[in-house]
Amino acid sequence: MKSPAEIVSTMMEKDEFSRFLGMTVAEITEGYCSLSMHISENMTNGFGIVHGGISYSLADSTLAFVANSRGKKCVSIDTSITHLASVQSGDTLLTKSTEIHYGKQVAVYLVDVFNQNDKRIAHFKGTVKISENSW
């Protein structure tokens, strides 16, 4: 069986979007993932703050990696995010995941997104479908 690091490395090789945004894996273990990403000016919206889709994308990629870390191929079936604070160009974001449930067919995760000052800027919940296919 592949290790969580091997699984995420394989996923990241094909994950053009996560690489395009500059996401890096801070930590990956079975049932836990943390990603980081530096925020650039081209990620801002018409209000001069970072577009909410950026923190969502970081949390969603964290979900993908943590859900697959146990060796079974998983895809999301439901996600939601609550934005708690704005993000500025120049910030660095870090995610921390929590595995709530890992069953036979479904798993549930929480992903919190923090800025470089350890301020929580978003809270994300994701549910994944666990397939029978292994990495």
C-alpha positions in Angstrom: 0.0 0.0 0.0 1.2 3.5 -0.8 2.0 5.9 2.0 0.0 9.2 2.3 3.0 11.1 1.0 3.3 8.9 -2.1 -0.5 9.2 -2.7 -0.4 13.0 -2.5 2.7 13.2 -4.6 0.9 11.2 -7.3 -2.1 13.4 -7.0 -0.1 16.6 -7.1 1.7 15.6 -10.2 -1.6 15.7 -12.1 -3.2 18.5 -10.1 -2.5 21.4 -12.5 -4.8 23.8 -10.6 -3.3 23.3 -7.1 0.2 23.8 -8.6 -1.0 26.8 -10.6 -2.1 28.5 -7.4 1.2 27.7 -5.8 -0.1 25.3 -3.1 2.5 23.2 -1.2 2.1 20.3 1.1 3.1 21.4 4.7 2.2 18.0 6.3 0.5 14.8 5.2 -0.2 11.8 7.4 -3.0 9.2 7.3 -6.1 11.2 8.1 -4.4 14.6 8.3 -3.3 17.2 5.8 -2.0 20.8 5.9 -1.3 22.9 2.8 0.1 26.4 2.5 -0.1 29.0 -0.2 1.3 32.5 -0.7 -1.3 35.1 -1.8 -0.5 37.3 -4.8 -2.0 40.5 -6.2 -3.6 38.7 -9.1 -5.9 36.8 -6.6 -7.7 40.0 -5.5 -11.3 40.9 -6.5 -13.0 44.2 -7.2 -13.0 45.1 -3.5 -9.2 44.9 -3.3 -9.3 41.8 -1.1 -8.6 38.2 -2.1 -11.4 36.4 -3.9 -13.2 33.9 -1.7 -12.6 31.2 -4.3 -8.9 31.2 -3.4 -9.4 30.1 0.2 -12.1 27.7 -1.0 -9.7 26.2 -3.5 -7.0 25.8 -0.9 -9.5 24.1 1.5 -10.9 21.9 -1.2 -7.4 20.7 -2.2 -6.7 19.9 1.4 -9.9 17.9 1.5 -8.9 15.9 -1.6 -5.5 15.1 -0.2 -6.6 14.2 3.4 -9.5 12.1 2.1 -7.2 10.0 -0.2 -4.5 9.7 2.4 -5.9 6.4 3.7 -5.3 4.6 0.4 -8.8 4.6 -1.1 -9.7 6.9 -4.0 -12.2 9.5 -2.8 -14.1 12.3 -4.5 -16.1 15.1 -2.9 -19.9 14.9 -2.8 -20.7 17.9 -0.7 -18.6 21.0 0.5 -19.3 24.3 2.1 -17.2 27.2 3.4 -17.8 30.0 5.8 -15.5 33.0 5.4 -14.6 34.6 8.7 -12.1 37.3 7.8 -10.7 38.9 4.6 -7.4 37.9 3.1 -4.9 40.4 1.6 -2.3 40.2 -1.1 0.9 39.2 0.5 -0.7 37.0 3.1 0.3 33.3 3.5 -2.5 30.8 4.1 -2.2 27.5 5.9 -4.8 24.8 6.3 -5.3 22.3 9.1 -7.7 19.4 8.6 -9.7 17.3 11.1 -11.1 13.9 10.2 -14.7 13.7 11.7 -15.8 10.4 10.3 -14.3 7.7 8.0 -16.8 5.0 7.2 -17.2 2.3 4.6 -18.6 4.6 1.9 -18.4 8.2 3.2 -16.0 10.3 5.1 -16.4 13.8 6.6 -13.6 16.4 7.2 -13.3 19.9 8.6 -10.6 22.2 7.2 -9.7 25.5 8.9 -7.8 28.1 6.9 -5.4 30.4 8.8 -3.3 33.4 7.8 0.3 34.0 8.7 -0.8 35.5 12.1 -2.6 32.3 13.0 -6.0 34.0 12.5 -8.7 31.7 11.3 -10.0 33.2 8.1 -12.3 30.4 6.9 -14.0 27.2 8.1 -14.7 24.5 5.5 -16.6 21.2 5.7 -16.4 18.5 3.1 -18.0 15.1 2.6 -16.4 12.5 0.3 -17.5 9.3 -1.3 -15.0 6.5 -0.7 -14.6 4.2 -3.6 -13.4 0.6 -3.6 -10.4 1.5 -5.7 -7.0 1.8 -4.0 -4.1 3.9 -4.9 
